[in-house]
Amino acid sequence: MTDAVDWQALAREFVTLLVVIDPIGTLPVFYFATAGAPRALHWRVAVRAVLVAGAVLMLFLVAGQLVLEAIGLRLGSFQIAGGIVLFLFALTMIFGDAKPEREIEEAGRDHMAGAVFPLAMPSIASPGAMLAVVILTDNHRHSIPDQAVTALMLVAVLAITLALLLVASWLKRFIGTTGASVISRVMGIILATVAVDAVLGGLAAVGALSIAGG
């Protein structure tokens, strides 16, 4: 494999993680979670949300595939299912609200509780993000060092998310809720493309296994 292909793969994984975590689309939820709260509390909400979401995603990255194999499911099948779910998730990003309205309403009830739900889950550590980290760290296709690189990219995306949340008040003056919605829809289109490719890759994997078994 050439260096160019390696860089392309790394860039693709980074974009996939960035899209499924959707830092920009998380901003409206954060605005409502911190509405009426003292400004000094905002950073605590942001840090707590990112730490909880990071712990959940790292758990899926390390143990997600092991659990699947323990119950006898093939990763190729999971990749197909994950691609379908990612595609449906992308459709909600394109045609629906940037983040479900229910998440925003729940975030306004309790500032620190809102940091966990719905800000950390399912806004940052979304079902799509959980599926993506499992697919990107396939034990049969990626070595431990490769998976460590994916983990570092996940940390980088979470760091970007935290940075955006910490400057959310400043950003709101420039992009507003409408701007966040537009950006989220563009990312949804990218995610839909990634999802279709994941389904095609899963079909190829299952087909290869079937031929080998036959």
CORDALIN-V578981 format. One record per pair of residues at least 24 apart in sequence whose C-alpha atoms are under 10 Angstrom apart, sorted by the first residue. I is the first residue (numbers start at 0). J is the second residue. If there is no record, write none. Layout:
[[I	J] [I	J]]
//
This chain:
[[9	145] [9	148] [9	149] [9	152] [10	152] [11	193] [12	131] [12	132] [12	135] [12	148] [12	149] [12	152] [12	153] [12	193] [13	149] [13	151] [13	152] [13	153] [13	155] [13	156] [14	152] [14	156] [14	186] [14	189] [14	190] [14	193] [15	128] [15	131] [15	132] [15	135] [15	186] [15	189] [15	190] [15	193] [15	194] [16	127] [16	128] [16	129] [16	131] [16	132] [16	135] [16	149] [16	152] [16	153] [16	154] [16	155] [16	156] [16	157] [16	190] [17	128] [17	152] [17	153] [17	155] [17	156] [17	157] [17	159] [17	160] [17	186] [17	190] [18	89] [18	127] [18	128] [18	156] [18	183] [18	185] [18	186] [18	187] [18	188] [18	189] [18	190] [18	191] [18	193] [19	85] [19	88] [19	89] [19	122] [19	123] [19	124] [19	125] [19	126] [19	127] [19	128] [19	129] [19	130] [19	131] [19	132] [19	186] [19	187] [19	189] [19	190] [19	193] [20	52] [20	121] [20	122] [20	123] [20	124] [20	125] [20	126] [20	127] [20	128] [20	129] [20	131] [20	153] [20	156] [20	157] [20	160] [21	92] [21	97] [21	98] [21	122] [21	123] [21	124] [21	125] [21	128] [21	156] [21	157] [21	160] [21	182] [21	183] [21	186] [21	187] [22	122] [22	123] [22	156] [22	157] [22	158] [22	159] [22	160] [22	161] [22	162] [22	163] [22	164] [22	179] [22	183] [23	97] [23	159] [23	160] [23	163] [23	164] [23	167] [23	170] [23	174] [23	176] [23	178] [23	179] [23	180] [23	181] [23	182] [23	183] [23	186] [24	92] [24	96] [24	97] [24	98] [24	122] [24	123] [24	176] [24	178] [24	179] [24	180] [24	181] [24	182] [24	183] [24	184] [24	186] [25	97] [25	98] [25	103] [25	117] [25	118] [25	119] [25	121] [25	122] [25	123] [25	160] [25	163] [25	164] [25	179] [25	180] [25	183] [26	97] [26	98] [26	118] [26	122] [26	160] [26	163] [26	164] [26	166] [26	167] [26	168] [26	170] [26	171] [26	175] [26	176] [26	179] [26	180] [27	97] [27	98] [27	100] [27	102] [27	103] [27	106] [27	118] [27	167] [27	171] [27	175] [27	176] [27	177] [27	179] [27	180] [28	97] [28	98] [28	99] [28	100] [28	101] [28	102] [28	103] [28	104] [28	105] [28	106] [28	107] [28	113] [28	114] [28	117] [28	118] [28	119] [28	122] [28	123] [28	176] [29	103] [29	106] [29	107] [29	110] [29	113] [29	114] [29	117] [29	118] [29	119] [29	122] [29	164] [29	165] [29	167] [29	168] [30	103] [30	106] [30	107] [30	164] [30	167] [30	168] [30	171] [30	176] [31	102] [31	103] [31	104] [31	105] [31	106] [31	107] [31	108] [31	110] [31	113] [31	118] [32	102] [32	103] [32	104] [32	105] [32	106] [32	107] [32	108] [32	109] [32	110] [32	111] [32	112] [32	113] [32	114] [32	116] [32	117] [32	118] [33	106] [33	107] [33	108] [33	109] [33	110] [33	111] [33	113] [33	114] [34	106] [34	107] [34	108] [34	110] [35	107] [35	110] [36	107] [36	109] [36	110] [36	111] [38	168] [40	110] [40	111] [41	110] [41	111] [41	114] [41	164] [41	165] [41	166] [41	167] [41	168] [42	161] [42	162] [42	164] [42	165] [42	166] [43	110] [43	111] [43	114] [43	165] [44	110] [44	111] [44	112] [44	113] [44	114] [44	115] [44	118] [44	119] [44	164] [44	165] [45	111] [45	114] [45	115] [45	118] [45	119] [45	160] [45	161] [45	162] [45	163] [45	164] [45	165] [45	167] [46	114] [46	119] [46	158] [46	160] [46	161] [46	162] [46	164] [46	165] [47	111] [47	112] [47	113] [47	114] [47	115] [47	118] [47	119] [47	161] [48	111] [48	112] [48	113] [48	114] [48	115] [48	116] [48	117] [48	118] [48	119] [48	120] [48	122] [48	123] [48	124] [48	160] [48	161] [48	164] [49	114] [49	115] [49	118] [49	119] [49	120] [49	123] [49	124] [49	154] [49	157] [49	158] [49	160] [49	161] [49	164] [50	114] [50	115] [50	119] [50	157] [50	158] [50	161] [51	114] [51	115] [51	116] [51	118] [51	119] [51	120] [51	123] [51	124] [52	114] [52	115] [52	116] [52	118] [52	119] [52	120] [52	121] [52	122] [52	123] [52	124] [52	125] [52	128] [52	129] [52	157] [53	119] [53	123] [53	124] [53	153] [53	154] [53	156] [53	157] [53	158] [54	119] [54	124] [55	119] [55	120] [55	124] [55	125] [55	129] [56	123] [56	124] [56	125] [56	126] [56	128] [56	129] [56	130] [56	131] [56	132] [56	133] [56	150] [56	153] [56	154] [57	129] [57	132] [57	133] [57	150] [57	153] [57	154] [58	129] [58	132] [58	133] [59	128] [59	129] [59	130] [59	131] [59	132] [59	133] [59	136] [60	129] [60	130] [60	131] [60	132] [60	133] [60	134] [60	135] [60	136] [60	137] [60	146] [60	147] [60	149] [60	150] [60	153] [61	132] [61	133] [61	136] [61	138] [61	146] [61	147] [61	150] [62	133] [63	129] [63	130] [63	132] [63	133] [63	134] [63	136] [63	137] [64	130] [64	132] [64	133] [64	134] [64	136] [64	137] [64	138] [64	139] [65	133] [65	137] [65	138] [67	133] [73	201] [73	204] [73	205] [73	208] [74	133] [74	134] [74	137] [74	138] [74	139] [74	201] [74	204] [74	205] [75	134] [75	137] [75	197] [75	198] [75	199] [75	200] [75	201] [75	202] [75	203] [75	204] [75	205] [75	206] [75	207] [75	208] [76	198] [76	201] [76	202] [76	204] [76	205] [77	130] [77	133] [77	134] [77	197] [77	198] [77	201] [78	130] [78	131] [78	133] [78	134] [78	135] [78	137] [78	194] [78	196] [78	197] [78	198] [78	199] [78	200] [78	201] [78	202] [78	204] [78	205] [79	134] [79	194] [79	195] [79	196] [79	197] [79	198] [79	199] [79	200] [79	201] [79	202] [79	203] [79	204] [79	205] [80	130] [80	194] [80	197] [80	198] [80	201] [81	126] [81	127] [81	128] [81	129] [81	130] [81	131] [81	133] [81	134] [81	194] [81	197] [81	198] [81	201] [82	127] [82	130] [82	131] [82	134] [82	190] [82	191] [82	192] [82	193] [82	194] [82	195] [82	196] [82	197] [82	198] [82	199] [82	200] [82	201] [83	127] [83	191] [83	194] [83	195] [83	197] [83	198] [84	126] [84	127] [84	130] [84	191] [84	194] [85	126] [85	127] [85	128] [85	130] [85	131] [85	187] [85	190] [85	191] [85	192] [85	193] [85	194] [85	195] [85	197] [85	198] [86	127] [86	187] [86	188] [86	190] [86	191] [86	192] [86	193] [86	194] [86	195] [86	197] [86	198] [87	127] [87	187] [87	190] [87	191] [87	194] [88	125] [88	126] [88	127] [88	187] [88	190] [88	191] [88	194] [89	127] [89	183] [89	184] [89	185] [89	186] [89	187] [89	188] [89	189] [89	190] [89	191] [89	192] [89	193] [89	194] [90	184] [90	187] [90	188] [90	190] [90	191] [91	183] [91	184] [91	187] [92	180] [92	181] [92	182] [92	183] [92	184] [92	185] [92	186] [92	187] [92	188] [92	190] [92	191] [93	180] [93	181] [93	182] [93	183] [93	184] [93	185] [93	186] [93	187] [93	188] [93	189] [93	190] [93	191] [94	184] [94	187] [95	180] [95	184] [96	180] [96	181] [96	183] [96	184] [97	176] [97	177] [97	179] [97	180] [97	181] [97	182] [97	183] [97	184] [97	187] [98	122] [98	179] [98	180] [98	183] [123	157] [123	160] [124	157] [127	190] [127	194] [128	153] [131	194] [131	197] [134	197] [134	201] [135	197]]
//
